[in-house]
Amino acid sequence: MPSPNEPPLVSVPQAPSPRQGITTTGLPFPDPQALDPDLQGLLQGASALLGSWFSSAIHQPPLPGLAIQPPVAPGLRGIGNNALLAELQQLMVGAYNPNHPGALAHLDPPPLIASVVGDLIAAGLNNNLLAEELSPSLSRLEKALCSWLAEAIGLPPGSGGVPASGGSLSNLMALVVARHQRGLDGVGEAVVLCSADAHVSLAKAMRVMGLPPGALRSIAVDDAGRLDATRLGEELADLDSHGVPVIAVVATAGTTVRGAVDPLAAIAALCHQHGVWLHVDGAIGAVFALADSHRHRVAGLDLADSVTVNPQKLLGITKTSSLLLLASPAALGATFATGLPYMEPSRVGCHGGESGLQGTRPAEVLKLWLGLRQLGLEGIAAVLDGAIGRRRQLEHLLAGDGRLRVLGGSFHLLAFRPEGLDRDGCDLWSQRTRQLLLREGLMLSRPNYQGLHHLKAVLGNPHTGSEHLESLSAILLGSCDEAAGSPG
Ligand SMILES: *Cc1c(COP(=O)(O)O)cnc(C)c1O
């Protein structure tokens, strides 16, 4: 207990002390009893650097050329603020530039500023979501926000979940939970069903789970890129009749190339009928359930046993922000709890470190919470509206012309290729056109989909305006003539 004469442990910031750069330890850790102007200078310098990086984004290309890297290894003597900031700036010159309006290649939008601040504060607090005594308020925030999000996307009352460092990990955890809940741990012949367009992280999950590649059974998609529910029904019946145990069906709400949504309600009915766990990989699409006006795009999401959500993908929450949400979150503890013999018991049921695969975890929930609070429900809806609006505009510009085959789905992703080109033709066209676009400050990606290279636009960047979409479509349509005229 502090004596009455001692200063209170928590106080308003004091005037900077004159002891420039010298802390109680002689090392650059924050001084616990006085505001250190050197530390404050570094924080302010870094935030100025970031501010100018944001505000000059339009003058740099989305994808910078190779830049000279700063020195890597620590020198014998540590460096001061100015040198640190100069090296930081040097690295930032070579960074991918998501804030450029032409950054349309991937599911990596500009960050919400409150979520940047959330990351900074989470790092400063340096709490650990492993155990409640290492993150008292943040553990409670995490549980409460996961419950709110789970119910907000339509899961039943009492649902909840856990954050994970990325959707790949959320998907892996979902399958490990499903296998455990179905009593199939250690059963080598168990299988997982998904569509042919499902995310590559599922194949990775098979490896981690010790299952052979053939344990992932992919079902054909229809012309719109959605899992064929009739085929799924046949496959489930076939597996039943051969006594092959099924760990889960993974339906995708937003495929990575075109944003297709599998028929969730029909798949849920089949899962119910066969007693199979339904995991929905909603890394792209689940956030659309947060707005009344967009929820229809993921109808049936509420019937899932578990859902992967990636707020890092469209909402602009800084990386990484992914969650695994479950209708029955107690399944997490049932699967992952080991006891944490070196920790005080959890007061709310289960420590963070026993709710998933990760042990020590940063407070990723903080940037999600701050970002969502900053946006508000109206802001969330506006982000979704903007993305869908841009996709509609681009689709209108491209598809109306007839020279491009345009593949879309329910969200803000479009993939396209010129009509009538073979494999080599698509490969050449996509490489040339991507380079042409990059020279104009427009960056698309070049996925190989169903054996052909496409160009793909992800319209989640709020800075992209009509004028950018118009130049994009002019270049794309022009490239079709060239492609048609060139051999191959
Ligand atoms: C991005 C994505 C993932 C993986 O998420 P990461 O955060 O990159 O690990 C999983 N599923 C789908 C459909 C995705 O688009």
The ligand as an SDF file (V2000), in Angstrom:
LIG
                    3D

 15 15  0  0  0  0  0  0  0  0999 V2000
   -8.8460  -14.6480  -46.6460 C   0  0  0  0  0  0  0  0  0  0  0  0
   -9.6120  -15.8740  -46.5160 C   0  0  0  0  0  0  0  0  0  0  0  0
   -9.2920  -16.8230  -45.5460 C   0  0  0  0  0  0  0  0  0  0  0  0
   -8.0090  -16.7930  -44.7530 C   0  0  0  0  0  0  0  0  0  0  0  0
   -7.8430  -15.7080  -43.9830 O   0  0  0  0  0  0  0  0  0  0  0  0
   -6.3720  -15.2620  -43.5100 P   0  0  0  0  0  0  0  0  0  0  0  0
   -6.6980  -14.1770  -42.5660 O   0  0  0  0  0  0  0  0  0  0  0  0
   -5.6440  -14.8020  -44.7480 O   0  0  0  0  0  0  0  0  0  0  0  0
   -5.7100  -16.4150  -42.8740 O   0  0  0  0  0  0  0  0  0  0  0  0
  -10.1340  -17.8970  -45.3750 C   0  0  0  0  0  0  0  0  0  0  0  0
  -11.2190  -18.0370  -46.1480 N   0  0  0  0  0  0  0  0  0  0  0  0
  -11.5420  -17.1620  -47.1180 C   0  0  0  0  0  0  0  0  0  0  0  0
  -12.7770  -17.3780  -47.9170 C   0  0  0  0  0  0  0  0  0  0  0  0
  -10.7380  -16.0520  -47.3490 C   0  0  0  0  0  0  0  0  0  0  0  0
  -11.0270  -15.2030  -48.3430 O   0  0  0  0  0  0  0  0  0  0  0  0
  1  2  1  0
  2  3  1  0
  2 14  2  0
  3  4  1  0
  3 10  2  0
  4  5  1  0
  5  6  1  0
  6  7  2  0
  6  8  1  0
  6  9  1  0
 10 11  1  0
 11 12  2  0
 12 13  1  0
 12 14  1  0
 14 15  1  0
M  END
$$$$
